[in-house]
Amino acid sequence: MSQRGMRGNRYLSEEEKKNKPKVTKKLLMRIASYLKPYAFQMTLVLVLIALSSSFSLLPSIITGKIIDEGLIKQDLGVLIQLILLSLAVTVGAQLINVLQSYLNSWIAQHITFDMRNQMFRHLQSMSHRFFTTNNQGDIITRMTSDISGVQSIITNTLVSILSNSITLIVAMIAMFQKNALLAIIGIIIVPIFTIPTKMVGKTRWEITNEAQKCHDEINGILNETLSVSGQLLVKLFSKEEQEAARYEEVNRRMVQLNIKESMAGRWFRLVLSTVSTIGPMLIYLVGGILMMKYDANLTVGDITVLVSLLARMYQPVNSLLNFSVDWIRSLSLFQRIFDYFDMEVEIKNPEHPVMIEEIKGSVEFNEVNFHYSPERQILKNISFELTPGKSIAIVGPSGSGKSTIINLIPRIYDVISGEVLFDGVDVRKLDLSFLRSQIGLVSQETYLFNGTIRENLLYANENASEEMIVEACKKANIHDFISRQPEGYDTIVGNRGLKLSGGEKQRLSIARVLLKNPTIIIFDEATSSLDSISEDLIQSAIDPLIESKTSIIIAHRLSTVLACDEILVLKDGEIVERGQHDDLVKLNGTYTELYETQFKRALEKLNPCECE
């Protein structure tokens, strides 16, 4: 449920009851650790809350004196003085309240600022596995709604508890000072005030629950049908009317629920206004009897003050009676955030990383085993060596573990057993930033940020000059395309690069890697799923890199495989064959099958004469 919905009701859902956090000293101390840096400001807020709450009750007390000493005694001078005093106290209370609100907001904003920074850094340190196994929406919710909810806890829940408590205590003291009997009568009546609040609150909670489900359903329809891919599918299957009818039906339900909730609120206000008159009427009745028959010291002003103070007690009592709900929700929110903070960082930077004095760029796999889950082994005893300046092609059927091998080199994942060596050093002993700076990856699916071509290129090297950018784009065969655009290098690529074709994005990706200038370049199916023209342009950009850089290539194009110094053939996570093309073809094994079904067919399609 949204944070707005959560704050608007006074009942815990079944899920909230089930997942109610256990209140421990450790949890409370951890929450307090975020308040500790702002202890001085928090103390000042507490003082201001006490002053504001006390000052806000003074006009009610002064009103009694206005009636008794000003109006009844017909003393104009005293009346004017008391009115001015009441006005001054009211303005003072409001000014204190403004200052308290500013300080409170300042503390809340800075605490959430700290938490967002801490959460973002923590998420950046999480492994790739974390992002592939966790729901992206849930991750974003932790960063946005949950942490924003913390701000609400500080600005609303915490302040509400303190101000309501102080207001209630001061009001009760003032009432007992005026008349103990009337104070007791008033206090006895106050809990009755909460009964309609509870009854209507439960009804509105149930309606709100249904409305939230309906709201989620509407969001689901909008996400499905108004996305780029969803809209295309709707149009291709002519489902516009069907989707419009589906949306209208859910929208109608939402309207009906909103009307029910609104009417529940109307009846609530009717009952509330009726009940809220009982207490004052009783005080007027009993106070009148006391004043007329028994207590000559009790004045009209005193009764008026008591009624006014009683009215001020309704809201604090109602809020404090529901304190447990707000408290549990607040703790639950912190617990959700802490659950993420407590997730172990899988890929850790070594405390004392090994320094490589002379970077050469060799890669070695030594009896590497890997799995995502123990039930299914992905890599089994993988061993090979790639010397500086050389290139290796990795081929094999889909799902054989090719991409997993290249993900182990920059430590996107860590091996289960064995070791991956960079220049003779286990990659787990190297500084992560250093290791990854030495590796450039051109993957099958190129990701571009929603910015300009220049901004996407500079992501690899923010200090790159214009000459360096142009040179990299020329080598990647993308400069001519960019030059033809009206905005040139300042052309917006769109969300995830949607304004560019697959081939254009792939060539930009190559240019970006060239600007990074890594020691090792990895191509992961860089030319798959592209048209022949785009594939040729990309291939002509790749070929020189294979000759000049230490390279690992996962490819389906025979000419790319032939350009490599060695070919590794994977099947079911094992290297089953290795060597040169001519030798492997003669084995009549896995490579021969790939050659006949994949490489040769693709080659014949591109150039019927090339395969003779």
FITORRO-921150 format. One record per residue (C-alpha): residue number from 1; chain; x, y, z. Coordinates in nm, 2 decimals, padded with zeros to 4 digits, m for minus. Example, Ala and Ser with C-alpha at 12.3 -4.5 7.8 and 13.67 -1.06 7.14 Angstrom:
2
- num_chaine_c1_c2_c3
- 1_A_01.23_m00.45_00.78;
- 2_A_01.37_m00.11_00.71;
This chain:
612
- num_chaine_c1_c2_c3
- 1_A_00.00_00.00_00.00;
- 2_A_00.12_00.35_m00.07;
- 3_A_00.25_00.56_00.21;
- 4_A_m00.04_00.80_00.18;
- 5_A_m00.29_00.52_00.22;
- 6_A_m00.09_00.38_00.52;
- 7_A_m00.10_00.71_00.71;
- 8_A_m00.47_00.77_00.63;
- 9_A_m00.60_00.47_00.83;
- 10_A_m00.58_00.35_01.19;
- 11_A_m00.59_m00.02_01.15;
- 12_A_m00.32_m00.28_01.07;
- 13_A_m00.38_m00.51_00.77;
- 14_A_m00.34_m00.88_00.82;
- 15_A_m00.01_m00.87_00.64;
- 16_A_00.11_m00.59_00.87;
- 17_A_00.00_m00.79_01.18;
- 18_A_00.18_m01.10_01.04;
- 19_A_00.50_m00.91_00.97;
- 20_A_00.49_m00.69_01.28;
- 21_A_00.86_m00.62_01.37;
- 22_A_01.00_m00.74_01.70;
- 23_A_01.09_m00.44_01.91;
- 24_A_01.44_m00.49_02.03;
- 25_A_01.70_m00.26_02.19;
- 26_A_01.92_m00.32_01.89;
- 27_A_01.65_m00.20_01.65;
- 28_A_01.57_00.11_01.86;
- 29_A_01.94_00.19_01.89;
- 30_A_01.99_00.16_01.52;
- 31_A_01.70_00.40_01.45;
- 32_A_01.85_00.64_01.71;
- 33_A_02.19_00.63_01.54;
- 34_A_02.03_00.83_01.25;
- 35_A_01.90_01.09_01.50;
- 36_A_02.23_01.12_01.69;
- 37_A_02.41_01.35_01.45;
- 38_A_02.12_01.60_01.50;
- 39_A_02.08_01.57_01.88;
- 40_A_02.11_01.94_01.93;
- 41_A_01.85_02.02_01.67;
- 42_A_01.62_01.75_01.81;
- 43_A_01.65_01.89_02.16;
- 44_A_01.57_02.24_02.03;
- 45_A_01.26_02.09_01.85;
- 46_A_01.14_01.93_02.18;
- 47_A_01.17_02.27_02.36;
- 48_A_00.98_02.44_02.08;
- 49_A_00.71_02.18_02.08;
- 50_A_00.66_02.22_02.45;
- 51_A_00.64_02.60_02.42;
- 52_A_00.41_02.58_02.12;
- 53_A_00.18_02.33_02.28;
- 54_A_00.16_02.54_02.60;
- 55_A_00.12_02.87_02.42;
- 56_A_m00.16_02.73_02.21;
- 57_A_m00.37_02.66_02.52;
- 58_A_m00.32_03.01_02.67;
- 59_A_m00.58_03.18_02.45;
- 60_A_m00.85_02.94_02.59;
- 61_A_m00.75_03.03_02.95;
- 62_A_m00.73_03.41_02.87;
- 63_A_m01.08_03.38_02.72;
- 64_A_m01.22_03.30_03.06;
- 65_A_m01.06_03.62_03.20;
- 66_A_m01.20_03.82_02.90;
- 67_A_m01.55_03.70_03.00;
- 68_A_m01.52_03.74_03.37;
- 69_A_m01.30_04.05_03.41;
- 70_A_m01.37_04.23_03.09;
- 71_A_m01.73_04.16_02.97;
- 72_A_m01.91_04.08_03.29;
- 73_A_m01.74_04.35_03.50;
- 74_A_m01.77_04.59_03.20;
- 75_A_m01.40_04.70_03.23;
- 76_A_m01.30_04.82_02.88;
- 77_A_m00.94_04.87_02.97;
- 78_A_m00.90_04.52_03.10;
- 79_A_m01.09_04.38_02.80;
- 80_A_m00.86_04.55_02.55;
- 81_A_m00.55_04.44_02.74;
- 82_A_m00.67_04.08_02.76;
- 83_A_m00.76_04.08_02.39;
- 84_A_m00.42_04.21_02.30;
- 85_A_m00.25_03.96_02.52;
- 86_A_m00.45_03.67_02.37;
- 87_A_m00.36_03.80_02.02;
- 88_A_00.01_03.83_02.12;
- 89_A_00.01_03.48_02.26;
- 90_A_m00.16_03.34_01.95;
- 91_A_00.09_03.51_01.72;
- 92_A_00.38_03.39_01.94;
- 93_A_00.26_03.04_01.94;
- 94_A_00.23_03.05_01.56;
- 95_A_00.58_03.19_01.52;
- 96_A_00.72_02.92_01.75;
- 97_A_00.53_02.66_01.55;
- 98_A_00.68_02.79_01.23;
- 99_A_01.03_02.77_01.37;
- 100_A_00.96_02.42_01.51;
- 101_A_00.82_02.31_01.17;
- 102_A_01.13_02.44_00.99;
- 103_A_01.37_02.27_01.23;
- 104_A_01.17_01.95_01.22;
- 105_A_01.16_01.95_00.84;
- 106_A_01.54_02.03_00.83;
- 107_A_01.61_01.73_01.05;
- 108_A_01.39_01.50_00.85;
- 109_A_01.53_01.61_00.52;
- 110_A_01.89_01.56_00.64;
- 111_A_01.82_01.22_00.79;
- 112_A_01.66_01.10_00.47;
- 113_A_01.94_01.26_00.27;
- 114_A_02.19_01.04_00.48;
- 115_A_01.97_00.73_00.43;
- 116_A_01.93_00.77_00.06;
- 117_A_02.30_00.82_00.01;
- 118_A_02.38_00.52_00.23;
- 119_A_02.12_00.31_00.05;
- 120_A_02.24_00.41_m00.30;
- 121_A_02.60_00.34_m00.22;
- 122_A_02.50_00.00_m00.07;
- 123_A_02.30_m00.09_m00.37;
- 124_A_02.59_00.01_m00.60;
- 125_A_02.80_m00.24_m00.41;
- 126_A_02.56_m00.53_m00.45;
- 127_A_02.64_m00.80_m00.69;
- 128_A_02.48_m00.85_m01.03;
- 129_A_02.30_m01.15_m00.88;
- 130_A_02.11_m00.91_m00.65;
- 131_A_01.96_m00.72_m00.94;
- 132_A_01.87_m01.03_m01.14;
- 133_A_01.70_m01.20_m00.85;
- 134_A_01.52_m00.91_m00.68;
- 135_A_01.22_m00.72_m00.82;
- 136_A_01.33_m00.39_m00.97;
- 137_A_01.02_m00.22_m00.85;
- 138_A_01.09_m00.34_m00.49;
- 139_A_01.44_m00.20_m00.51;
- 140_A_01.32_00.14_m00.63;
- 141_A_01.05_00.14_m00.35;
- 142_A_01.32_00.10_m00.09;
- 143_A_01.50_00.40_m00.23;
- 144_A_01.19_00.62_m00.27;
- 145_A_00.87_00.54_m00.08;
- 146_A_01.03_00.37_00.22;
- 147_A_01.29_00.63_00.29;
- 148_A_01.04_00.91_00.22;
- 149_A_00.82_00.74_00.48;
- 150_A_01.10_00.79_00.73;
- 151_A_01.07_01.16_00.67;
- 152_A_00.70_01.14_00.74;
- 153_A_00.77_00.95_01.06;
- 154_A_01.00_01.23_01.19;
- 155_A_00.78_01.52_01.07;
- 156_A_00.44_01.37_01.16;
- 157_A_00.44_01.07_01.39;
- 158_A_00.72_01.17_01.63;
- 159_A_00.61_01.53_01.65;
- 160_A_00.25_01.43_01.68;
- 161_A_00.32_01.21_01.97;
- 162_A_00.52_01.47_02.15;
- 163_A_00.29_01.77_02.08;
- 164_A_m00.03_01.57_02.16;
- 165_A_00.12_01.44_02.49;
- 166_A_00.23_01.78_02.60;
- 167_A_m00.11_01.94_02.49;
- 168_A_m00.30_01.67_02.68;
- 169_A_m00.10_01.71_03.00;
- 170_A_m00.11_02.09_03.00;
- 171_A_m00.48_02.09_02.93;
- 172_A_m00.56_01.84_03.21;
- 173_A_m00.35_02.04_03.46;
- 174_A_m00.53_02.36_03.36;
- 175_A_m00.87_02.19_03.38;
- 176_A_m00.80_02.05_03.73;
- 177_A_m00.68_02.40_03.85;
- 178_A_m01.02_02.54_03.74;
- 179_A_m01.24_02.28_03.88;
- 180_A_m01.16_01.91_03.97;
- 181_A_m01.51_01.78_03.94;
- 182_A_m01.58_01.93_03.60;
- 183_A_m01.23_01.82_03.48;
- 184_A_m01.31_01.46_03.58;
- 185_A_m01.65_01.47_03.40;
- 186_A_m01.48_01.61_03.09;
- 187_A_m01.20_01.34_03.10;
- 188_A_m01.46_01.06_03.14;
- 189_A_m01.64_01.18_02.83;
- 190_A_m01.33_01.21_02.61;
- 191_A_m01.29_00.83_02.55;
- 192_A_m01.65_00.81_02.42;
- 193_A_m01.54_01.05_02.15;
- 194_A_m01.31_00.79_02.01;
- 195_A_m01.58_00.52_01.95;
- 196_A_m01.72_00.67_01.63;
- 197_A_m01.37_00.73_01.51;
- 198_A_m01.28_00.36_01.56;
- 199_A_m01.60_00.24_01.39;
- 200_A_m01.58_00.47_01.09;
- 201_A_m01.20_00.43_01.07;
- 202_A_m01.24_00.05_01.03;
- 203_A_m01.50_00.10_00.75;
- 204_A_m01.28_00.35_00.57;
- 205_A_m00.98_00.12_00.61;
- 206_A_m01.17_m00.16_00.44;
- 207_A_m01.28_00.07_00.16;
- 208_A_m00.93_00.21_00.13;
- 209_A_m00.79_m00.14_00.09;
- 210_A_m01.03_m00.21_m00.19;
- 211_A_m00.95_00.12_m00.35;
- 212_A_m00.58_00.05_m00.33;
- 213_A_m00.62_m00.28_m00.50;
- 214_A_m00.83_m00.11_m00.77;
- 215_A_m00.56_00.16_m00.80;
- 216_A_m00.29_m00.11_m00.84;
- 217_A_m00.50_m00.27_m01.11;
- 218_A_m00.54_00.06_m01.30;
- 219_A_m00.16_00.11_m01.28;
- 220_A_m00.10_m00.24_m01.41;
- 221_A_m00.33_m00.17_m01.71;
- 222_A_m00.15_00.17_m01.78;
- 223_A_00.19_00.01_m01.75;
- 224_A_00.10_m00.27_m01.99;
- 225_A_m00.09_m00.08_m02.25;
- 226_A_00.09_00.26_m02.25;
- 227_A_00.44_00.13_m02.27;
- 228_A_00.62_00.14_m02.61;
- 229_A_00.61_m00.24_m02.65;
- 230_A_00.25_m00.27_m02.51;
- 231_A_00.11_00.00_m02.73;
- 232_A_00.27_m00.17_m03.04;
- 233_A_00.11_m00.50_m02.94;
- 234_A_m00.23_m00.34_m02.88;
- 235_A_m00.22_m00.18_m03.23;
- 236_A_m00.10_m00.49_m03.41;
- 237_A_m00.39_m00.70_m03.27;
- 238_A_m00.65_m00.42_m03.29;
- 239_A_m00.73_m00.44_m02.92;
- 240_A_m00.79_m00.07_m02.86;
- 241_A_m01.16_m00.10_m02.78;
- 242_A_m01.11_m00.41_m02.56;
- 243_A_m00.84_m00.24_m02.36;
- 244_A_m01.05_00.08_m02.33;
- 245_A_m01.34_m00.12_m02.20;
- 246_A_m01.12_m00.30_m01.95;
- 247_A_m00.98_00.03_m01.82;
- 248_A_m01.33_00.18_m01.81;
- 249_A_m01.46_m00.11_m01.60;
- 250_A_m01.18_m00.08_m01.34;
- 251_A_m01.21_00.30_m01.34;
- 252_A_m01.59_00.27_m01.27;
- 253_A_m01.51_00.05_m00.97;
- 254_A_m01.26_00.31_m00.84;
- 255_A_m01.52_00.59_m00.87;
- 256_A_m01.78_00.38_m00.67;
- 257_A_m01.53_00.31_m00.40;
- 258_A_m01.43_00.68_m00.38;
- 259_A_m01.79_00.78_m00.34;
- 260_A_m01.84_00.52_m00.06;
- 261_A_m01.53_00.65_00.12;
- 262_A_m01.65_01.00_00.08;
- 263_A_m01.99_00.92_00.23;
- 264_A_m01.84_00.72_00.51;
- 265_A_m01.65_01.04_00.59;
- 266_A_m01.98_01.25_00.58;
- 267_A_m02.15_01.02_00.83;
- 268_A_m01.84_01.02_01.04;
- 269_A_m01.84_01.40_01.07;
- 270_A_m02.22_01.39_01.15;
- 271_A_m02.17_01.14_01.43;
- 272_A_m01.85_01.32_01.55;
- 273_A_m02.01_01.66_01.57;
- 274_A_m02.30_01.51_01.77;
- 275_A_m02.08_01.32_02.01;
- 276_A_m01.84_01.62_02.05;
- 277_A_m02.13_01.83_02.19;
- 278_A_m02.20_01.58_02.48;
- 279_A_m01.90_01.68_02.68;
- 280_A_m01.94_02.06_02.66;
- 281_A_m02.32_02.02_02.74;
- 282_A_m02.25_01.82_03.05;
- 283_A_m01.99_02.07_03.17;
- 284_A_m02.24_02.35_03.10;
- 285_A_m02.51_02.16_03.29;
- 286_A_m02.30_02.05_03.59;
- 287_A_m02.10_02.37_03.59;
- 288_A_m02.43_02.57_03.59;
- 289_A_m02.57_02.37_03.88;
- 290_A_m02.25_02.41_04.08;
- 291_A_m02.22_02.79_04.00;
- 292_A_m02.59_02.85_04.09;
- 293_A_m02.63_02.62_04.39;
- 294_A_m02.30_02.52_04.55;
- 295_A_m01.99_02.70_04.43;
- 296_A_m01.99_03.08_04.43;
- 297_A_m01.63_03.09_04.32;
- 298_A_m01.70_02.92_03.99;
- 299_A_m01.75_03.17_03.71;
- 300_A_m01.89_03.18_03.36;
- 301_A_m01.54_03.23_03.24;
- 302_A_m01.42_02.92_03.42;
- 303_A_m01.69_02.71_03.26;
- 304_A_m01.60_02.85_02.92;
- 305_A_m01.23_02.78_02.97;
- 306_A_m01.31_02.42_03.07;
- 307_A_m01.53_02.36_02.76;
- 308_A_m01.26_02.51_02.54;
- 309_A_m00.98_02.30_02.70;
- 310_A_m01.20_01.99_02.67;
- 311_A_m01.24_02.05_02.29;
- 312_A_m00.86_02.08_02.26;
- 313_A_m00.82_01.73_02.43;
- 314_A_m01.03_01.54_02.17;
- 315_A_m00.77_01.52_01.89;
- 316_A_m00.47_01.45_02.12;
- 317_A_m00.65_01.16_02.29;
- 318_A_m00.76_01.01_01.96;
- 319_A_m00.41_01.03_01.82;
- 320_A_m00.25_00.88_02.12;
- 321_A_m00.50_00.60_02.14;
- 322_A_m00.39_00.50_01.79;
- 323_A_m00.02_00.54_01.87;
- 324_A_00.04_00.17_01.86;
- 325_A_m00.06_00.15_01.49;
- 326_A_00.17_00.44_01.39;
- 327_A_00.45_00.30_01.60;
- 328_A_00.43_m00.05_01.44;
- 329_A_00.42_00.10_01.09;
- 330_A_00.71_00.32_01.17;
- 331_A_00.92_00.03_01.30;
- 332_A_00.81_m00.18_01.00;
- 333_A_00.93_00.09_00.76;
- 334_A_01.27_00.11_00.93;
- 335_A_01.29_m00.27_00.94;
- 336_A_01.23_m00.29_00.56;
- 337_A_01.51_m00.04_00.50;
- 338_A_01.74_m00.22_00.74;
- 339_A_01.67_m00.56_00.57;
- 340_A_01.83_m00.42_00.26;
- 341_A_02.12_m00.27_00.45;
- 342_A_02.18_m00.61_00.61;
- 343_A_02.21_m00.79_00.28;
- 344_A_02.56_m00.91_00.25;
- 345_A_02.78_m00.76_m00.02;
- 346_A_02.87_m01.06_m00.23;
- 347_A_03.15_m00.91_m00.44;
- 348_A_03.38_m00.74_m00.19;
- 349_A_03.68_m00.53_m00.25;
- 350_A_03.98_m00.68_m00.08;
- 351_A_04.11_m00.48_00.23;
- 352_A_04.46_m00.50_00.10;
- 353_A_04.45_m00.53_m00.28;
- 354_A_04.75_m00.66_m00.47;
- 355_A_04.92_m00.40_m00.69;
- 356_A_05.03_m00.50_m01.04;
- 357_A_05.35_m00.31_m01.14;
- 358_A_05.34_m00.38_m01.51;
- 359_A_05.01_m00.44_m01.67;
- 360_A_05.03_m00.69_m01.95;
- 361_A_04.67_m00.82_m01.99;
- 362_A_04.69_m01.20_m01.96;
- 363_A_04.39_m01.40_m01.84;
- 364_A_04.40_m01.75_m01.70;
- 365_A_04.11_m01.98_m01.58;
- 366_A_04.24_m02.25_m01.34;
- 367_A_03.99_m02.54_m01.28;
- 368_A_03.70_m02.29_m01.24;
- 369_A_03.36_m02.42_m01.12;
- 370_A_03.05_m02.20_m01.10;
- 371_A_02.68_m02.22_m01.04;
- 372_A_02.40_m01.98_m00.97;
- 373_A_02.23_m02.24_m00.75;
- 374_A_02.38_m02.57_m00.63;
- 375_A_02.11_m02.77_m00.81;
- 376_A_02.25_m02.67_m01.15;
- 377_A_02.62_m02.66_m01.23;
- 378_A_02.70_m02.40_m01.50;
- 379_A_03.08_m02.43_m01.54;
- 380_A_03.28_m02.74_m01.47;
- 381_A_03.66_m02.74_m01.43;
- 382_A_03.72_m02.47_m01.69;
- 383_A_04.09_m02.41_m01.76;
- 384_A_04.25_m02.21_m02.03;
- 385_A_04.51_m01.93_m02.07;
- 386_A_04.49_m01.61_m02.28;
- 387_A_04.83_m01.45_m02.33;
- 388_A_04.87_m01.07_m02.39;
- 389_A_04.79_m00.96_m02.74;
- 390_A_04.62_m01.29_m02.83;
- 391_A_04.25_m01.36_m02.89;
- 392_A_04.02_m01.65_m02.80;
- 393_A_03.68_m01.73_m02.95;
- 394_A_03.44_m01.91_m02.72;
- 395_A_03.17_m02.10_m02.91;
- 396_A_02.90_m02.35_m02.81;
- 397_A_02.53_m02.42_m02.80;
- 398_A_02.30_m02.18_m02.62;
- 399_A_02.32_m02.22_m02.24;
- 400_A_02.66_m02.38_m02.24;
- 401_A_02.81_m02.11_m02.01;
- 402_A_02.98_m01.88_m02.26;
- 403_A_02.86_m01.55_m02.11;
- 404_A_02.92_m01.68_m01.76;
- 405_A_03.29_m01.72_m01.84;
- 406_A_03.33_m01.36_m01.94;
- 407_A_03.13_m01.24_m01.64;
- 408_A_03.38_m01.40_m01.40;
- 409_A_03.67_m01.20_m01.54;
- 410_A_03.55_m00.85_m01.41;
- 411_A_03.40_m01.02_m01.11;
- 412_A_03.04_m00.96_m01.20;
- 413_A_03.02_m01.30_m01.02;
- 414_A_03.28_m01.48_m00.82;
- 415_A_03.39_m01.84_m00.89;
- 416_A_03.26_m02.12_m00.66;
- 417_A_03.60_m02.29_m00.68;
- 418_A_03.92_m02.26_m00.88;
- 419_A_04.05_m01.92_m00.97;
- 420_A_04.05_m01.65_m01.24;
- 421_A_04.39_m01.48_m01.28;
- 422_A_04.47_m01.14_m01.43;
- 423_A_04.84_m01.11_m01.50;
- 424_A_04.90_m01.40_m01.27;
- 425_A_04.70_m01.25_m00.98;
- 426_A_04.37_m01.39_m00.86;
- 427_A_04.11_m01.13_m00.95;
- 428_A_03.96_m01.15_m00.60;
- 429_A_04.29_m01.00_m00.47;
- 430_A_04.28_m00.70_m00.71;
- 431_A_04.11_m00.37_m00.65;
- 432_A_03.77_m00.39_m00.81;
- 433_A_03.80_m00.05_m00.98;
- 434_A_04.14_m00.13_m01.11;
- 435_A_04.03_m00.47_m01.24;
- 436_A_03.72_m00.34_m01.42;
- 437_A_03.91_m00.04_m01.56;
- 438_A_04.13_m00.29_m01.75;
- 439_A_03.83_m00.47_m01.91;
- 440_A_03.60_m00.34_m02.19;
- 441_A_03.28_m00.53_m02.26;
- 442_A_03.07_m00.50_m02.57;
- 443_A_02.75_m00.70_m02.50;
- 444_A_02.47_m00.83_m02.71;
- 445_A_02.22_m00.58_m02.56;
- 446_A_02.37_m00.23_m02.55;
- 447_A_02.24_00.00_m02.27;
- 448_A_02.25_00.37_m02.34;
- 449_A_02.14_00.64_m02.10;
- 450_A_01.86_00.88_m02.20;
- 451_A_02.10_01.16_m02.30;
- 452_A_02.31_01.28_m02.59;
- 453_A_02.55_01.06_m02.79;
- 454_A_02.83_01.27_m02.64;
- 455_A_02.72_01.21_m02.28;
- 456_A_02.69_00.84_m02.34;
- 457_A_03.04_00.83_m02.49;
- 458_A_03.19_01.04_m02.21;
- 459_A_03.06_00.79_m01.95;
- 460_A_03.36_00.58_m02.04;
- 461_A_03.61_00.86_m02.01;
- 462_A_03.48_01.20_m01.88;
- 463_A_03.82_01.36_m01.97;
- 464_A_03.81_01.25_m02.33;
- 465_A_03.88_01.54_m02.58;
- 466_A_03.67_01.60_m02.89;
- 467_A_03.95_01.46_m03.10;
- 468_A_03.95_01.14_m02.89;
- 469_A_03.57_01.10_m02.92;
- 470_A_03.58_01.15_m03.30;
- 471_A_03.87_00.91_m03.34;
- 472_A_03.69_00.64_m03.14;
- 473_A_03.37_00.68_m03.34;
- 474_A_03.56_00.66_m03.67;
- 475_A_03.72_00.33_m03.55;
- 476_A_03.38_00.21_m03.46;
- 477_A_03.23_00.31_m03.80;
- 478_A_02.97_00.54_m03.64;
- 479_A_03.12_00.88_m03.70;
- 480_A_02.96_00.93_m04.04;
- 481_A_02.61_00.84_m03.90;
- 482_A_02.66_01.09_m03.62;
- 483_A_02.77_01.36_m03.85;
- 484_A_02.46_01.33_m04.06;
- 485_A_02.24_01.40_m03.76;
- 486_A_02.11_01.76_m03.73;
- 487_A_02.25_01.79_m03.37;
- 488_A_02.56_01.57_m03.44;
- 489_A_02.72_01.44_m03.12;
- 490_A_02.45_01.63_m02.92;
- 491_A_02.17_01.41_m03.06;
- 492_A_01.94_01.27_m02.79;
- 493_A_01.94_00.89_m02.81;
- 494_A_01.61_00.84_m02.62;
- 495_A_01.53_00.61_m02.33;
- 496_A_01.77_00.30_m02.35;
- 497_A_01.87_00.43_m02.69;
- 498_A_01.53_00.37_m02.85;
- 499_A_01.59_00.64_m03.12;
- 500_A_01.88_00.44_m03.26;
- 501_A_01.88_00.10_m03.44;
- 502_A_02.05_m00.20_m03.30;
- 503_A_02.35_m00.17_m03.52;
- 504_A_02.39_00.20_m03.43;
- 505_A_02.37_00.13_m03.06;
- 506_A_02.62_m00.15_m03.09;
- 507_A_02.87_00.07_m03.28;
- 508_A_02.83_00.34_m03.01;
- 509_A_02.90_00.07_m02.75;
- 510_A_03.23_m00.01_m02.93;
- 511_A_03.32_00.35_m02.95;
- 512_A_03.25_00.39_m02.58;
- 513_A_03.48_00.09_m02.50;
- 514_A_03.75_00.24_m02.72;
- 515_A_03.74_00.56_m02.52;
- 516_A_03.78_00.36_m02.21;
- 517_A_04.10_00.21_m02.36;
- 518_A_04.10_m00.12_m02.17;
- 519_A_04.37_m00.38_m02.17;
- 520_A_04.13_m00.66_m02.25;
- 521_A_03.83_m00.63_m02.48;
- 522_A_03.54_m00.88_m02.46;
- 523_A_03.28_m00.91_m02.73;
- 524_A_02.97_m01.10_m02.62;
- 525_A_02.76_m01.19_m02.93;
- 526_A_02.82_m00.83_m03.05;
- 527_A_02.69_m00.89_m03.40;
- 528_A_02.39_m01.12_m03.33;
- 529_A_02.04_m01.03_m03.43;
- 530_A_02.16_m00.76_m03.67;
- 531_A_02.11_m00.71_m04.04;
- 532_A_02.39_m00.79_m04.28;
- 533_A_02.49_m00.42_m04.34;
- 534_A_02.51_m00.34_m03.96;
- 535_A_02.69_m00.67_m03.90;
- 536_A_02.95_m00.59_m04.16;
- 537_A_03.01_m00.24_m04.02;
- 538_A_03.05_m00.38_m03.67;
- 539_A_03.27_m00.66_m03.79;
- 540_A_03.50_m00.42_m03.97;
- 541_A_03.53_m00.23_m03.64;
- 542_A_03.60_m00.54_m03.44;
- 543_A_03.86_m00.70_m03.66;
- 544_A_04.13_m00.44_m03.60;
- 545_A_04.07_m00.46_m03.23;
- 546_A_04.12_m00.83_m03.22;
- 547_A_04.45_m00.79_m03.39;
- 548_A_04.57_m00.51_m03.15;
- 549_A_04.41_m00.60_m02.82;
- 550_A_04.39_m00.90_m02.59;
- 551_A_04.04_m01.02_m02.68;
- 552_A_03.78_m01.27_m02.59;
- 553_A_03.50_m01.32_m02.84;
- 554_A_03.17_m01.50_m02.82;
- 555_A_03.04_m01.49_m03.18;
- 556_A_02.82_m01.67_m03.43;
- 557_A_03.01_m01.53_m03.73;
- 558_A_03.27_m01.76_m03.88;
- 559_A_03.51_m01.49_m04.00;
- 560_A_03.53_m01.36_m03.64;
- 561_A_03.61_m01.70_m03.51;
- 562_A_03.87_m01.76_m03.78;
- 563_A_04.04_m01.44_m03.68;
- 564_A_04.11_m01.56_m03.33;
- 565_A_04.43_m01.74_m03.22;
- 566_A_04.24_m02.02_m03.05;
- 567_A_03.88_m02.15_m03.03;
- 568_A_03.73_m02.30_m02.72;
- 569_A_03.42_m02.52_m02.77;
- 570_A_03.18_m02.53_m02.47;
- 571_A_02.91_m02.78_m02.41;
- 572_A_02.71_m02.83_m02.09;
- 573_A_02.96_m02.60_m01.90;
- 574_A_03.27_m02.79_m02.01;
- 575_A_03.54_m02.73_m02.26;
- 576_A_03.49_m03.03_m02.49;
- 577_A_03.72_m02.92_m02.78;
- 578_A_03.99_m02.65_m02.84;
- 579_A_04.22_m02.56_m03.12;
- 580_A_04.21_m02.40_m03.47;
- 581_A_03.92_m02.41_m03.71;
- 582_A_04.05_m02.67_m03.96;
- 583_A_04.15_m02.91_m03.68;
- 584_A_03.82_m02.88_m03.50;
- 585_A_03.61_m02.93_m03.81;
- 586_A_03.78_m03.26_m03.87;
- 587_A_03.69_m03.39_m03.53;
- 588_A_03.32_m03.43_m03.63;
- 589_A_03.22_m03.32_m03.28;
- 590_A_03.04_m03.02_m03.13;
- 591_A_03.23_m02.77_m03.33;
- 592_A_03.16_m02.95_m03.66;
- 593_A_02.79_m02.95_m03.57;
- 594_A_02.80_m02.57_m03.49;
- 595_A_02.99_m02.51_m03.82;
- 596_A_02.73_m02.70_m04.03;
- 597_A_02.42_m02.56_m03.85;
- 598_A_02.53_m02.21_m03.76;
- 599_A_02.86_m02.07_m03.90;
- 600_A_02.84_m02.21_m04.25;
- 601_A_02.47_m02.13_m04.29;
- 602_A_02.53_m01.77_m04.18;
- 603_A_02.84_m01.74_m04.41;
- 604_A_02.65_m01.87_m04.71;
- 605_A_02.37_m01.63_m04.65;
- 606_A_02.61_m01.33_m04.64;
- 607_A_02.84_m01.44_m04.92;
- 608_A_02.77_m01.76_m05.11;
- 609_A_03.12_m01.76_m05.25;
- 610_A_03.30_m01.72_m04.92;
- 611_A_03.23_m02.06_m04.79;
- 612_A_03.37_m02.26_m05.09;
